[in-house]
Amino acid sequence: KYPPEVNKITKVGSFMTINYELILSLKPDLIIDYKENVKTQRFAKKNNIKILSLKHKSLKDIYDSIILIGKILNKTDKS
């Protein structure tokens, strides 16, 4: 079960469909995606948005990604 705060986050799409116009309107500092998502990587580069592309081929990859995101966001205590 997700914490209630999750309901306050703007959803910009799903795994297969992403609303790039909405992403631009939110003016993000960083986009976090998966390595195979070349379209989002091109979008970020074209719009000068930092991007972190993560590998998720195994449970270890996912765990490592959680730790890395915690470090980047200065939230290691929560990651």
C-alpha positions as CSV (number, residue, x, y, z in Angstrom):
1,K,0.0,0.0,0.0
2,Y,1.3,3.4,-0.9
3,P,1.4,6.4,1.5
4,P,-1.4,8.9,1.1
5,E,1.1,11.6,-0.2
6,V,1.4,9.6,-3.4
7,N,-2.1,10.8,-4.4
8,K,-0.8,14.4,-4.5
9,I,1.8,13.6,-7.2
10,T,0.9,14.6,-10.8
11,K,0.9,11.5,-13.0
12,V,2.7,12.1,-16.3
13,G,1.8,8.8,-17.9
14,S,2.3,5.1,-17.6
15,F,5.1,2.7,-18.5
16,M,4.1,2.7,-22.2
17,T,2.5,6.2,-22.6
18,I,4.1,9.4,-21.5
19,N,2.7,12.9,-21.7
20,Y,5.7,14.9,-22.6
21,E,3.8,18.2,-22.8
22,L,2.8,17.8,-19.2
23,I,6.3,17.0,-18.2
24,L,7.5,20.3,-19.8
25,S,4.7,22.2,-18.0
26,L,6.0,20.9,-14.7
27,K,9.5,22.2,-15.3
28,P,11.3,19.2,-13.8
29,D,14.9,19.4,-12.5
30,L,15.4,15.7,-13.2
31,I,13.7,12.9,-15.1
32,I,14.2,9.4,-13.8
33,D,13.6,6.6,-16.4
34,Y,14.8,3.2,-17.4
35,K,17.8,2.7,-19.7
36,E,15.8,1.3,-22.7
37,N,13.5,4.4,-22.9
38,V,15.4,6.2,-25.7
39,K,12.5,8.4,-26.6
40,T,12.5,10.0,-23.1
41,Q,16.2,10.4,-23.2
42,R,16.0,12.3,-26.5
43,F,13.2,14.4,-25.1
44,A,15.2,15.3,-22.0
45,K,18.3,16.2,-24.1
46,K,16.3,18.3,-26.6
47,N,14.7,20.2,-23.7
48,N,17.9,20.5,-21.6
49,I,16.5,18.5,-18.7
50,K,18.8,16.3,-16.6
51,I,18.0,12.6,-16.9
52,L,18.9,9.6,-14.8
53,S,18.4,6.4,-16.8
54,L,18.4,3.3,-14.6
55,K,18.8,-0.4,-15.4
56,H,16.2,-2.7,-14.0
57,K,17.1,-6.2,-15.2
58,S,17.2,-7.8,-11.7
59,L,16.1,-7.2,-8.1
60,K,19.7,-6.1,-7.3
61,D,19.4,-3.4,-10.1
62,I,16.2,-2.1,-8.6
63,Y,17.7,-2.1,-5.1
64,D,20.8,-0.2,-6.4
65,S,18.5,2.3,-8.2
66,I,16.6,3.0,-5.0
67,I,19.8,3.7,-3.1
68,L,21.2,5.9,-6.0
69,I,18.0,7.9,-6.2
70,G,18.1,8.4,-2.4
71,K,21.7,9.7,-2.7
72,I,20.8,12.1,-5.6
73,L,17.8,13.5,-3.8
74,N,19.6,13.7,-0.4
75,K,17.1,11.2,1.1
76,T,19.4,8.3,2.0
77,D,17.5,7.8,5.2
78,K,14.3,7.1,3.3
79,S,15.8,5.0,0.5
